[in-house]
Amino acid sequence: MSSPRQIRLSPPPGAGYFARVDVAALAADLRAGRVSPRDLVETALSEATRRQPALNAFVTLDQTGAPAAADQAARELAAGVDRGPLHGVPVAIKDMIDVRGLPTTAGSRHFAGHIARQDAECVRRLREAGAIVIGKTTTHEFANGPTGDRAATGPTHNPYAPGHMAGGSSSGSAAAVAAGIVPLALGTDTGGSVRIPAACCGVVGLRPTHGAVTAEGVVPLAPSLDTVGPLARTAADCRLLWTAMAPGPRPPSATPRIGWLPPDSLHPTAPAIARAARDLAGGLVTGNVFAPELKELRAAYRAIQGSEAYALHAERLATAPELYGEEVRERLRAGGEVPGRDYARALAIRDRARERVTGLLHHHDVLALPTIPLAPPALDSRADQIGGEPVDVHAALLALTSPWSVLGLPAVSVPAGLVDGLPAGLQLIGPPGSEHHLLTVAERLQNTNP
């Protein structure tokens, strides 16, 4: 295999091969015959097995189908059939997303034994691009939690510090990428479920514009908020995965004007976390911006997500409540207590805030703030401190990501280095359809901050 290229954030201890090589290098090696698709797939399967006891990043590995798909990819390449940069590259898929012939359990005992009959549309597109699915990754139960430590198969551990959270709900996908098990993975994001684990694990995670990628074949949590998003070590790799799911023209990107949102205006934030994120944004920041409406969006998110999640689970809650974990069961029941007028009020808040944020994005191409306001908390903790003041862990993890979910805007989390040995993240937000521009900005920041 080729010599790895240096990328920005040092991999965690014990990281595998894919933590030190980007997809462009893998593609070059494949086409030069220095490595085969089976080599890459067997490496990924081996790393997944080796790291599983420490990380619990996977719920299913496709030990038969993935090598067979790798051999088919090799035959195609040998015959001159080239599906693009992902051809022959292993990927992992969150266990909320159907992969034909593999279990989709959604991290719950309710779905134990369920086998997907068809690929989700996003998976089908990745296969069309030549990517090879090696397995399904751990998710917080029904994707209903930002901590990643409540699933039928147990918690996902942070690759940088196994006693800490990997973030949720796409915990296994982020941990698998950070640990170098796979170069690419898919997650889902409702209130921050791609961006939060990306920040906790030191990888790049993109929440696309709501509706930009179909959710067909994805177990829903809150349909008006749910999205499917890519995770990768670098913004460049994240773009390759995103392009395979949502092909289209890549618009030219000028030097961005970044507006900095002081995070304390939304939620108390650890000074070292805010400083790491602000330092990464660097000289591209043209000034501070303020949007008091964003605080209201946090309450709007709780009403919208809670109501929609309860509606999807009401029958299961009535007939088999014992199959839920206690925490998720109570969160779902709380959603059922949201009055209809509060849901309607939340939608009105969303509309007012959208007008305000649209105005901000006319003056600034990108808005920026930390992805989460604190370091990845300890596993199972539900209370923490910021600046000596107590905070609720669930609320804190969602505080800086959920407003953008309510607005349906694209957002990307970029590694902002380590703070006391744990990853921090910078979040970039743009107008609808600006995924490529956000990834260009993220790539520029990664490349200019070695």
C-alpha positions, -999 to 999 in steps of 0.1 A, spaced: 0 0 0 11 36 -7 27 59 19 0 78 38 -6 115 33 -5 137 64 -39 150 74 -47 176 100 -58 159 133 -35 131 146 -53 98 146 -64 83 180 -42 56 196 -44 23 179 -60 37 147 -60 15 116 -47 20 81 -76 42 69 -68 69 95 -36 77 76 -46 76 39 -72 96 19 -96 83 -7 -77 100 -36 -46 80 -26 -67 48 -23 -82 54 -58 -47 59 -73 -34 28 -57 -63 7 -70 -59 19 -105 -21 14 -104 -25 -21 -91 -7 -15 -59 -37 -27 -39 -69 -45 -48 -105 -39 -36 -103 -72 -17 -71 -59 1 -90 -28 13 -122 -47 23 -102 -74 42 -83 -46 59 -115 -29 69 -131 -61 82 -100 -71 101 -98 -36 117 -135 -37 126 -131 -70 143 -99 -60 161 -114 -27 175 -149 -39 183 -142 -49 219 -128 -14 226 -152 7 205 -184 -12 198 -187 7 165 -204 -21 146 -236 -42 150 -231 -63 118 -202 -71 95 -207 -85 60 -180 -111 60 -193 -128 29 -210 -102 8 -183 -75 11 -154 -96 -2 -176 -108 -31 -184 -72 -40 -147 -64 -38 -140 -92 -63 -167 -78 -86 -152 -43 -83 -118 -57 -93 -132 -75 -123 -148 -42 -134 -117 -22 -130 -97 -48 -149 -123 -46 -177 -120 -9 -179 -152 -1 -161 -145 27 -137 -173 40 -116 -153 69 -101 -132 76 -70 -152 54 -47 -149 23 -69 -135 -5 -46 -135 17 -15 -150 3 17 -178 22 35 -199 16 67 -236 24 70 -255 35 101 -279 9 114 -309 32 107 -303 27 69 -314 -4 50 -287 -25 33 -301 -54 14 -296 -87 32 -283 -72 64 -302 -65 96 -316 -31 103 -322 -30 140 -321 8 146 -303 1 179 -335 -14 193 -349 -47 205 -381 -39 186 -363 -46 153 -343 -76 164 -341 -101 135 -353 -76 109 -335 -81 76 -337 -54 49 -351 -66 16 -337 -37 -4 -310 -11 -2 -320 24 9 -318 48 -20 -286 64 -6 -270 30 -3 -280 21 -39 -263 53 -51 -231 44 -32 -231 10 -48 -236 26 -82 -205 46 -75 -186 14 -67 -184 17 -29 -184 -16 -9 -205 -18 22 -186 -38 49 -212 -35 77 -237 -16 98 -227 7 126 -240 13 161 -267 39 166 -283 54 197 -317 36 200 -339 47 172 -315 76 167 -332 93 196 -303 107 215 -271 128 211 -250 107 234 -245 75 215 -245 54 247 -280 39 247 -284 11 222 -296 -25 225 -260 -36 218 -244 -12 242 -226 22 240 -201 33 214 -168 44 229 -148 74 219 -116 64 199 -96 91 216 -107 82 251 -128 50 255 -144 62 288 -160 91 269 -190 94 245 -186 91 208 -216 114 204 -249 104 189 -268 92 173 -244 83 145 -219 71 170 -206 40 153 -201 56 120 -180 85 134 -160 62 156 -153 38 127 -139 66 106 -119 82 134 -104 48 143 -93 41 107 -116 11 103 -131 26 72 -124 58 53 -160 67 48 -194 62 65 -230 72 64 -250 86 93 -283 103 98 -289 137 113 -321 150 129 -309 175 155 -272 170 151 -267 133 149 -239 135 122 -223 167 134 -222 159 172 -204 125 168 -182 141 141 -171 167 167 -167 142 195 -146 119 173 -125 144 154 -139 138 119 -158 157 92 -196 153 92 -221 169 68 -258 175 74 -272 183 40 -301 206 32 -333 189 43 -346 169 14 -314 170 -7 -311 133 -3 -341 110 -2 -348 92 31 -363 62 13 -352 31 32 -342 50 63 -359 43 97 -375 77 105 -372 97 137 -388 130 129 -395 132 92 -395 170 89 -360 171 103 -343 138 92 -314 138 68 -288 113 57 -252 126 58 -216 115 51 -187 113 76 -150 112 66 -116 121 79 -113 151 56 -136 175 39 -122 164 5 -132 128 12 -166 139 26 -172 157 -7 -166 125 -26 -192 106 -6 -216 135 -8 -212 137 -46 -219 100 -50 -252 105 -31 -263 138 -47 -245 142 -80 -247 177 -95 -226 206 -107 -200 220 -83 -203 258 -83 -172 279 -81 -164 291 -46 -150 326 -39 -132 335 -7 -159 331 19 -171 357 43 -176 340 76 -198 355 103 -189 343 138 -218 335 161 -206 338 197 -217 305 211 -225 318 246 -254 337 229 -271 303 224 -257 282 253 -228 284 278 -197 272 261 -164 261 275 -138 288 267 -112 264 254 -138 248 230 -149 282 217 -113 293 213 -103 262 193 -132 266 169 -126 304 165 -89 299 159 -97 273 131 -120 298 114 -91 323 116 -89 353 93 -119 343 72 -141 357 99 -153 391 89 -172 399 122 -196 387 149 -233 381 142 -262 377 165 -295 361 161 -316 360 193 -342 339 175 -319 309 176 -325 304 213 -362 300 205 -353 274 178 -339 251 205 -374 250 222 -390 246 187 -368 216 180 -379 198 212 -416 203 203 -412 193 166 -389 163 172 -408 151 202 -442 153 186 -431 136 153 -411 109 171 -440 101 194 -464 98 165 -442 72 149 -438 52 181 -472 55 197 -484 20 188 -451 3 199 -452 23 231 -487 10 238 -481 -26 229 -445 -34 238 -430 -6 260 -407 -30 277 -386 -34 245 -374 2 247 -345 13 269 -358 33 298 -343 66 287 -356 65 251 -390 53 262 -394 83 285 -382 107 259 -408 94 234 -435 96 260 -426 131 268 -430 139 231 -465 126 233 -473 153 259 -464 182 237 -497 201 231 -507 207 195 -506 244 200 -469 241 210 -461 223 178 -479 250 158 -460 276 177 -428 259 170 -435 261 132 -442 298 135 -409 303 154 -391 284 126 -406 307 100 -396 339 118 -361 327 125 -357 316 89 -363 352 77 -337 365 102 -311 339 93 -317 344 56 -308 380 61 -276 371 79 -266 348 51 -270 376 26 -242 395 44 -221 364 53 -216 334 30 -211 311 60 -220 313 97 -197 296 122 -197 285 158 -185 254 178 -203 222 170 -208 213 206 -202 236 236 -182 212 258 -157 183 255 -172 148 248 -187 139 282 -180 107 301 -201 77 291 -235 75 308 -231 110 323 -262 132 321 -250 162 340 -217 181 334 -203 215 341 -193 245 319 -175 273 336 -183 258 370 -221 259 363 -241 227 359 -255 218 325 -278 190 312 -257 169 288 -285 161 264 -295 198 261 -259 209 258 -249 185 230 -279 196 209 -278 233 218 -256 245 189 -267 221 162 -305 217 165 -314 253 154 -300 247 119 -319 214 118 -352 232 124 -343 256 96 -334 227 72 -300 243 65 -268 225 55 -241 224 81 -207 207 84 -186 199 115 -148 202 110 -122 190 135 -108 219 154 -79 201 171 -77 185 206 -86 202 238 -72 183 268 -68 152 246 -104 152 233 -116 165 199 -134 198 194 -154 208 163 -161 239 143 -196 241 127 -201 259 94 -237 267 82 -248 280 48 -279 287 28 -299 258 12 -280 239 -15 -245 252 -3 -231 218 6 -202 221 -19 -193 256 -8 -193 245 29 -171 216 21 -147 239 1 -145 262 31 -139 232 54 -112 218 31 -95 252 30 -94 254 68 -81 219 71 -54 225 45 -42 258 60 -42 247 96 -18 218 97 
